[in-house]
Amino acid sequence: MDQKEKDALSEDVENTDATESTEETDEKEAVNDVEKEEENDIDADDDFETEVKKERETDKEPASPEAIRRGRNIIFFELALAAVAILIIIISIAVRKNNENKENAANDPATAASENAVDNSILFTDIPEVPDFEKNPSINYEALSAENKMLKLSDDEGGTIYVHNYNNREYFLSETSISENDVDDLIRSQILVNYLEEIPVEREIAEMYDSVSINYTGKIDGVAFDGGTAEDQSITLGVDPFIEGFTEGIIGMKIGETKDVVTRFPDSYPQSPDLEGKEAIFTITLNAIEHANRVPELTDEIAAEASQGAYPTAKEAREYFEDQLRTVKIWSFIDTDFYVEKLSKDTVLKYYNASMKQYDKSSTESGISIETMLSMYYGVSVEEFKEEQMRTAAESVQHAALYNAIAAKEGITVSDEDYAKLASDYGYTADNVDEFKAQYGEEIIHDYILQANLLEFFKTIK
């Protein structure tokens, strides 16, 4: 969990003393400013981590490449709290406006009561159906179990859970090992591309890391789409993010050459949902190679600067990336193609309702209805929001069932000391651990700690 989330989560929204905005547009600008500030205020660990994940939600992300969605030491607790943190940022701005309204209405109790009345009952009616998760039809779980590649576990519901067999040491290590080249590639893409050394070039064929000028027009089904056309666009190949296949199509082109490059937008593409999963053909012309770029070696100076001092030497930085890569590989192994036979719908609803209560509480404190807030700041309807929250809850319960089954088999538990240590990280004393659990939800905290303990167990397999 990074510091910005801790700060946002521990902020007392009701006591916000900042100067209020008086116009709705000012509020939106303030939200954007806060979010930008939050993004930049990353602690050293996260800057360095800037997503080791190239796929952890299979796992795992241009015109911005999809980051690996399951590089997650973050699964339940941090994802849940990150969402709340973002909401709190928005709410803190809204509260400033609401506080101003309170002051203006101080001499008019009827008006004040009207201003603060928030009806979020829509969150608790027309609850979406709990989704069903089917087995991957292309996988013969019983056959893989017989081959010792799948492990067959039981859960508290009396159902069967299949997971890739981490107890098959040879199989586990073959799937989770990393090479020196893997680490080199990661360091290059996450750090060294920010320290490229410009060098002159006379060749006419584009290579990786060249800075080039291009024209391009993107079409889907023969029709140009918004944002898919540009002229004299300067980009650095392998650094500036584009959808998969775009940069690769330019490498090897000759100055003056025009060609069609076939690409496909990611299945998840929030910036333009209407483009998700669609094939696009870009007609690209290479105007010029402006200059080449040399990738430097990782030095102590670069490591220290890139990590804001967290990793003062190249050796420490490399060890950090090795650990992160191994973590990604381990969770990809565990989380890919697992299957939970019986999904506890009662537990899913419990997770869902806990989420709804948190949003209701925050919205009520702000004096802005959840419907207005979602529409204004997220551009989604309450119905869409509830569907997404239900799916998230179901996925969380699936993973919780898997992790609890593994933990039960391996004798891995969550101790009082584990709770106390995490509570301390959030500023709670040993006497206030119960308050910490009540604040964030004991089940969510349990799942988070258990996952961390499981990771340590998996890392001992060598």
N, C-alpha and C positions, 0 to 999 in steps of 0.2 A: 504494500500500500504506500503510495507516495505521499509526501508531506502536504501537497496541495489538497489532497482528499481529506487528510486528517484535519487540516485547518478549516476546510469548508464544513466538515461534519461537526466540528466542535464549536462552530460559530453560533452564538445565541441570536437567532434572527429577530426575536422580539425586541432586543435591546440595541438594534442598529441605530447608531447615532450619526451616521453619515448624512451629509446634506442631501436633501431630497430633490429628485427631478420633478418638474411640474408638467412636463409634456410627455405624452406617450412615446413620441419619437425619441425623446431624450432617454427614456427608460430603455428602449431597445438598444440605443447606442451604448448606453452604460453596460447593458448585459454583454454586448459584443466586446467592449473594452475589458470587462472583468474576465470574460472567457479567454481573450487573448493573453491577458496578464497571467491567468492561471496556467495557460499552456506554456508560457515562457518561464514560469516560476517552478520548474521541475528540479527535483533534487538530483544530486550527482548520479545516483544509481539509475534513475529513469532516463536521464539524458544519454547515459552510456548505453542503456538498455534499448533505446529508441527502436524498439521492436526487433528483437532477435528473431522474432516469430516470422517465419515466412510461410508458416501454415499450420496452425494448430486449431483448426476447426475444419479441418481437413481442407488441412488444419493448419487454423488458420488464418487477397488483397491486391494502366493507370488510367480517366486520364490520371489516375493516382493508383499505384499498385496496391492490391488488397493485402494488408498486413496479415500475417498468419494468425488465424483467429484463435488458436488455442494455446499460444505460448503463455500458458496461464498458471501462474502461481497465484492466480487471481480468480478463481472460478466463481464461487458463490459470493463470499463476503465482499471482495473488492469490487466485483461487477455490480453487486447490489448497491454497495455504498457509493460507488462512482456515480451511478444514476441519481442517487439521492443528493450527492454533492453538487451535481450539475443543477438539479432542481433547486437546491438551496441557494445557489448563486443567483438564479433567476428570482427566487422568492425574496432574497435580501433586497433586490432592487424594488420589487413590488411593495415590500414592507415600508420602504422609505416613502413611497407615494401614499401608502395607507396611513402611515403615521402622520403625515401632513393633513390628511383628511380628518383624522381623529382630532388634531389640534384645532382645525377650522370648525369642527362640529362640537367642540367641547361644551359650548353653551346651549347646545340643542340636542338633548339626549335622544329624542326620537330620530333625528337625522343620523346620529352616531350609530344607533342600533341598526338602522337601515343600511348604512355603509358597510357594517361588519357582518351582516347576515350572509352566510355562504351555504348554499345547498349543494352538497356533493353526493346526494343519494343515488345519483346515476351510476356512481362507482360500484354500488352494491346491489344493483338490479340488473336483470338480463345478463347474468353471468355466462360467459362463453363456455362452450363444451370443452371438457378436458380432452386434448388430442390423443389419439392412439399412435403408438410407434410400432411399426411392423419390423419383422426381421428383414435384413438385407436378402432379397430373393436370390442374389448371385452367390451367396455364401452358404455352404453346407456345414453348419455348426457342429453337427454330430461327427462328420467325417474329420474335421479339423481337430476335434477333441480326441478322436481315436489316434490321430497323428501326433498328438501331444503339442499341438500348436494353439489350441484353445483350452482354457481352463473352465470347468463347469462348477459354478458355485451355487449356493442357496441363499435366499434372502429371508427377511423376517416375515414376508408375506407367504412363504412356502413355495415361492416360484424359483425358477432357474435363471441364473445369470451366466452369460458367456463373456469371457474376456480373453484377449491374447495371453498366452501362457508365459507369465513372467518367471515362473518356476522352472521353465525349460531354459536353463542358463545360456546354452549355445544359441538358441533361437532369439532370446531376449537381447543378448549382446550383439548379435548380427544385425538386429534392427535398430539398436539404440547407440551403437558406437559412432564416433565422429573421427574424421581424418584431419590432418594438418591443413589440407587444402580447404576443408569446410570452414575451419577457423580463419584461414587467410581470406577467403571470400567474404566472410561475415565482417571482418575488421575492415576490409576494403570498402564494402558497401555502406557500412554504418559510420565509419570514421574518416578513412583516408580520402574518400571522394570530396570531403569538405576541405582538403588541404592540397588539391591538385596544383601542380606546378606548370604554368603555361610555357609552351615551347613553340617556336615557329615551325611551319610545315610547308613543303612544296609539293607533296604528292596530291593526286586527284581522287584517290579512293578513300572513302570514309572508314574510320576504324573506331573501336570502342574508346570512349572518353574524349573523342574529338568534339570541339565546339563548332557547330555547323549552322548554316542558314538554310532554311527550307520553306517551300510553299506546300500546303496540303489541303485537300478537300476530302472530307469523309462522307460516305453515303451508306444508307441502309436501305436495302431493296431498291437501289438506284436513285434514292431521294436524299439530297443533302440534309443534314440535321443541324440544329442550333449548336453553336460552339465547336463544330467540326471542321471549320475552315479558317486558314490563316495564311498570310503572305509575309515573306522575309522574317520568319520566326527563327530566333536564335535559341538553340538548345544545346546541351551537352549530353552526348550519347552515354547512356548508362548511369546518368546522374539525375536528370530531370525526369519526373515520373510520367509515363504514358501507359495506356493499356498494353497488355502483353502482346508482343509481336510488332508493335510500332517501331520501337528503337531497333530491334533486330532486323527489320526490313530495310532500314537506312544503311546499316553497316554493310560495306561492300559496294555501295552505289558510287558512281563516278560523277564528278561535278558536271552539271548540265543534264544529267539523266533524270527521266521521269518514269515511275513505275507504280503499279497498283500493289498495295500491301493488304493482305487479308488479316483481320484481327477479330477478336470477340470481346465484348464488354463482360466484366465479371458478373456472376449471378447476383451478387450483392453490390449495388452501385448507388448509394444513397444520394449522391449529388444529382443524379438524373435517373430516377427509378424506371422511367419509360425506356431506357436503353439497356436495362439489365439483361444479360444473357444473349444479347443480339449480336449477330455477325455484322461487322462494318468493313467496308473496303475504302482504304485511304489512297488517293492518288497523290503521290509525293514527288516533288522535284527538289533535287539537291542543288541549291544555288551556289554555295561556296563552303569550303572548309576554312573557317576563320583562324583557327589555330589548334594544335594538338595539346594534350595535357599528359603530364607524367604523374603516375601515382607514387607518392613517396613511401619510404619505409616507415613503419610505426616506431617512433622514438619516444623516449621518456617524456620529452617536452610536449609532444602531440597527445600522448596518453593522459598526462596531467591536465592539459587544457581541455581536452574533449570531455573528460570525466569531472571537470570542476574540482580537481584535486582528490577525488575519491580513489583513483588508481594512479599513483604518482610515477609508476614505471611501466614500460612496455610489457614487462614480464607479468606484472599484476593484472594489467588490462587483458592480456591474452588468457590468463587463467580465468578471469571473469567471463570472457566470451565462451571459453570451453565449457564452463559450468552451465551457462545459459543455453548453449546449443544442446548439451546433454539433457537438460531439463525439458526442452522442447521435444526432443526425440522420445524421451520416456513417456511424456503425456500423450504424444501422438500414438505411441504403441498401445498404451492402455485405453485411450479414448476412441480409437478407430475401430469401427464395426463391432463394438460391444453390444450386447442385447440383454435387456431386462424384461423377463417374461410378464411379470405382474407389476403394473404401475399403480401404486396406491393413490387412488383419486382423492381420498380424504386428505392425504398429505399434500397433494398438489393444490387442493383448495386452501389448505392451511397456509402454504407459501404464498399463494395468490392473494388471499385476504390480508396477510401481513403486509404485503406490498401496497395494497389499496389503502390500508389504514395509515401507512406512512405518508402516502401522497395526500390523503384526505387531511391529515393533521397539518402538514406543511401548507397546504392550500388554505385551510381555515385560518391559520395563524397570519397568513398574508392578507386575508380579506378579499382574495380573488378566487373565483370558482375554478375548479379543475378544468372545466370545459373551456372557459376563456383562456386559461393559462396554456393549455395544450394547443389550442388554435393559434394563439398569438405567437408563442415562442417555438413550437415544434411543427406547426402546420399539419397536425393530425387531429382526427376526431376522437372523441372518447371511446367510441366503438373500436376503432383501429388500435388505440392504446391498450384497451382491455384484452383484445385478441393477442397482441404481442406479449403482454404481461402474463397471460395464461400459458402461452407457449414457453416463455422463459421459465415459468414456475415448473412446468412439466419436465423440461430439460434438466432443471436443477435437481428435481426429485429423482430422475433417472440416474444422474451422476452420483447423487447421495446414496442411492441404493447400491450402486456399483462399489463405491468407496467403502461403505459400511460392510459390505460382504467380504471385500478383500481384507479389511481391518480385522473382522471377526476371525477369518481363517488364519491370519498371521499374528494374532494377539496384540494388535496395535490399538492403543486407546488414547483418549484425551484426558489428561490429568488436571487436577485443581491447579497445579503449578503452571500448566499450559495456559489456562484461562487467566491466571493472575499475571503472567508475563505479557500476554497480549493486551490485557486491560491496562497494564502499566505503560505500554507503548502509546496508549490513547489518553494518558494522563490520569487514570483512575488509580486510587490507592488500593492496597490489599483488602481494606475494609469495604471497598465499594465495588467489588467484582460483580455482585448481584445487580447493582445499578447498571453496570456496563452491559450485562447480559440483557437486562430489560430494555435498555436503550436501543440495542441493535438486533436483538432476537437471539435467544440461546441456540436455536437450531442452526441458524446461519453461522454464528461464531463457531459452533462445534464442527460444522462441515469444513470451514476454512482451516481450522487447526488440524483437523484430521487429514486433510489433503497435504498440508505441510509435513506432517509426520510420515505419511505414506511416501512422499517424495524422498525423504531421508532414507527410508527403508529400501526403496528401489535403487538408490544410488550406492547402496552397499553391495549390490549384485555386480561382481566384477570377475 
